Amino acid sequence: MICVYTLFSGSSGNSIYVKGDDSEIIIDAGKSCGAIEKALNALGSSLRKIKGIFITHEHSDHTSGLEIISKKYQIPVYMTAPSYDNYVRGGSYLERMAKREPVSYEKDVGSLHISSFPVPHDSAQNVGFVIKDKDCSFGIATDIGHPTKEIADKLSLCEKIIIESNHDIKMVESGPYPQFLKERILSNGGHLSNDKCAELCAYLCDRGVKEITLAHLSKENNLPKLAYEAVRCQLNCCGFENVALKVAFADIAVEATGGREYPFPISKE
């Protein structure tokens, strides 16, 4: 049985905790070592129990805690070669612990089988993950510049997923960001909008996904209610009313495998 929690989610930092029958890992370490340890402690775990850290890409909101964690806990870190080459510095503790992997790779950590796949984003390389044990399959994909067939194919193999619903397009266009940053967010190397996420989620549900957690919401360009309602409306229109839909928050642990909606539904006005 796989249990998955979003510990932190958004531009201020990202980390996902995955617990299998006999092993525990985290996906990304974009908060301080102390913050991640405190979040794990609240769930009855600790960085001392973590057997591997899998990095989606090298941007700081996914990696900022890595050096201190490597120094203090000496946990193996798995990164794609492009992200490793762009981020890891010679002589660092991280250099000792980081494993330089191909873009598409597979690892077994106890009962957990982890496989990566490419996801378009304006980093050296971004990847998503499919995590499996004998009973369950779970997919993770954030920082999605645009949907691809490979993302859809990989996530459609999973019963439950965490997927990016980063921004509301109108909020980006009318917001205070400088034009170059707006263009970056909306580009094919930026982030996935609520509307695009909704379309992708309906496609995935048609292929068997049963539970969805929306993640990496922008603090400045989105609202949990907007993300939830965009996806919920699309799913309902396509006949997927029974698919559980949740929203990950910036610094509140959210169980992504609990089967219930969190913390909605929102009453319609």
Secondary structure in CASP SS format (residue, H / E / C, confidence):
PFRMAT SS
TARGET T0000
AUTHOR 0000-0000-0000
METHOD secondary structure of the structure
MODEL  1
M C 1.00
I C 1.00
C E 1.00
V E 1.00
Y E 1.00
T E 1.00
L E 1.00
F E 1.00
S C 1.00
G C 1.00
S C 1.00
S C 1.00
G C 1.00
N C 1.00
S E 1.00
I E 1.00
Y E 1.00
V E 1.00
K E 1.00
G C 1.00
D C 1.00
D C 1.00
S C 1.00
E E 1.00
I E 1.00
I E 1.00
I E 1.00
D C 1.00
A C 1.00
G C 1.00
K C 1.00
S C 1.00
C H 1.00
G H 1.00
A H 1.00
I H 1.00
E H 1.00
K H 1.00
A H 1.00
L H 1.00
N H 1.00
A H 1.00
L C 1.00
G C 1.00
S C 1.00
S C 1.00
L H 1.00
R H 1.00
K H 1.00
I E 1.00
K E 1.00
G E 1.00
I E 1.00
F E 1.00
I C 1.00
T C 1.00
H C 1.00
E C 1.00
H C 1.00
S H 1.00
D H 1.00
H H 1.00
T H 1.00
S C 1.00
G C 1.00
L H 1.00
E H 1.00
I H 1.00
I H 1.00
S H 1.00
K H 1.00
K H 1.00
Y H 1.00
Q C 1.00
I C 1.00
P C 1.00
V E 1.00
Y E 1.00
M E 1.00
T E 1.00
A H 1.00
P H 1.00
S H 1.00
Y H 1.00
D H 1.00
N H 1.00
Y H 1.00
V C 1.00
R C 1.00
G C 1.00
G C 1.00
S C 1.00
Y H 1.00
L H 1.00
E H 1.00
R H 1.00
M H 1.00
A E 1.00
K E 1.00
R E 1.00
E E 1.00
P C 1.00
V C 1.00
S C 1.00
Y C 1.00
E E 1.00
K E 1.00
D E 1.00
V E 1.00
G C 1.00
S C 1.00
L E 1.00
H E 1.00
I E 1.00
S E 1.00
S E 1.00
F E 1.00
P E 1.00
V C 1.00
P C 1.00
H C 1.00
D C 1.00
S C 1.00
A C 1.00
Q C 1.00
N C 1.00
V E 1.00
G E 1.00
F E 1.00
V E 1.00
I E 1.00
K E 1.00
D C 1.00
K C 1.00
D C 1.00
C C 1.00
S E 1.00
F E 1.00
G E 1.00
I E 1.00
A E 1.00
T C 1.00
D C 1.00
I C 1.00
G C 1.00
H C 1.00
P C 1.00
T C 1.00
K H 1.00
E H 1.00
I H 1.00
A H 1.00
D H 1.00
K H 1.00
L H 1.00
S C 1.00
L C 1.00
C C 1.00
E C 1.00
K E 1.00
I E 1.00
I E 1.00
I E 1.00
E E 1.00
S C 1.00
N C 1.00
H E 1.00
D C 1.00
I H 1.00
K H 1.00
M H 1.00
V H 1.00
E H 1.00
S H 1.00
G C 1.00
P C 1.00
Y C 1.00
P C 1.00
Q H 1.00
F H 1.00
L H 1.00
K H 1.00
E H 1.00
R H 1.00
I H 1.00
L H 1.00
S C 1.00
N C 1.00
G C 1.00
G C 1.00
H C 1.00
L C 1.00
S E 1.00
N H 1.00
D H 1.00
K H 1.00
C H 1.00
A H 1.00
E H 1.00
L H 1.00
C H 1.00
A H 1.00
Y H 1.00
L H 1.00
C H 1.00
D H 1.00
R C 1.00
G C 1.00
V C 1.00
K C 1.00
E E 1.00
I E 1.00
T E 1.00
L E 1.00
A E 1.00
H C 1.00
L C 1.00
S C 1.00
K C 1.00
E C 1.00
N C 1.00
N C 1.00
L C 1.00
P H 1.00
K H 1.00
L H 1.00
A H 1.00
Y H 1.00
E H 1.00
A H 1.00
V H 1.00
R H 1.00
C H 1.00
Q H 1.00
L H 1.00
N H 1.00
C H 1.00
C C 1.00
G C 1.00
F C 1.00
E C 1.00
N C 1.00
V C 1.00
A E 1.00
L E 1.00
K E 1.00
V E 1.00
A C 1.00
F C 1.00
A C 1.00
D C 1.00
I C 1.00
A C 1.00
V E 1.00
E E 1.00
A C 1.00
T C 1.00
G C 1.00
G C 1.00
R C 1.00
E C 1.00
Y E 1.00
P C 1.00
F C 1.00
P C 1.00
I C 1.00
S C 1.00
K C 1.00
E C 1.00
END
